[in-house]
Amino acid sequence: MASIREILSKVREGKTVEALSKELDVRESTLRAMIDFVVEKGYLEEFEVGSGCVGCSQKRKCSVPASGERKMKMYALTKEGREYIAE
């Protein structure tokens, strides 16, 4: 099972939940539950994208093509999340 620190480190790379679940060998539903937990703890910030990359704070490190056709949730580390990884 992937650790919280491992998940936070991978989220920092700007990958989708689907890509992370494959990379970490964790079911997508399990990973989403873990991500929801760290969002509640304040380690991640959740935001929706769907209108392309314009205005997105993660566009420099994002690996998701900007289709703009459907909204999707993305995540970014908060200050607390960065501090947790650094411990």
N, C-alpha and C positions, 0 to 999 in steps of 0.2 A: 504494500500500500504506500502510496506517495505521501510524503510528509507535507505539512503546511508550508514549511520553508521552501521545499522543492516546488510546490505549486506556485508560490509567490514569485520565485525566481523565474519560472517559465512564463508566468503572466507578464512579467516585465519585458519579455521579448516580443510582446504584441501578437501572440498567436491566438487562434480561435479555440474555443472550448473543445470542439471536435478534434482539432490537431493536437491539443494538449492531452486529451484522453488517449489517443493513439500512442503518442510519444511516451506517456507515463504508464501505459498499459493498465488503465483504470476505466471502468465503464463510464460512459458520458453522464449518466444519471447520478452516479456516485460523485463524480468530479463536480457536477453542478451543485450538489448538496454541500460539498466541502467549500466551494466558492461562496455559496450563500452564507455559510458560517463565518468565513473570514471577512465578508462584506459587513456582516452584523458586528463583528469585532472591531471594525474600523481599519483593517489592513488593506482593503481594496475599495475602490470607488467604482460603481457601476454606471455606465452610460449607454445610451442607444445611439446607433449610427444607422444611416439609411439614405442619406442625401448625398452620398459620395464623401470625399475626403475634405471638402471645403469646410473649414472651421473646426475640424476634429483635432483635438490636442494630441492624439497618438499617431497622426499621419506619417511622421518621420520613421517610426519603428514598427508600423503595422504591416502584417503579412496578408491582410484580407483585401482582395480586389474590390475596387469601389464600383459596385454595380448600381447602387442607388435604388434598386428595385424592391428590396425588402429591408425591413429594419432588423437589426440584430444587436444583441447585448455585447458590449466589450467591457474590459476592466482595466483599471490603472492602479498602480500602487499608491497608497497614501504615504504621508510622512511616517506614520506608525508602521506601515508595511515595510518601508525601506529600512527603518531602524531594526525591525524584527529580523530581517535577512542579514543585517550587518552584525548581529549578536554572535 
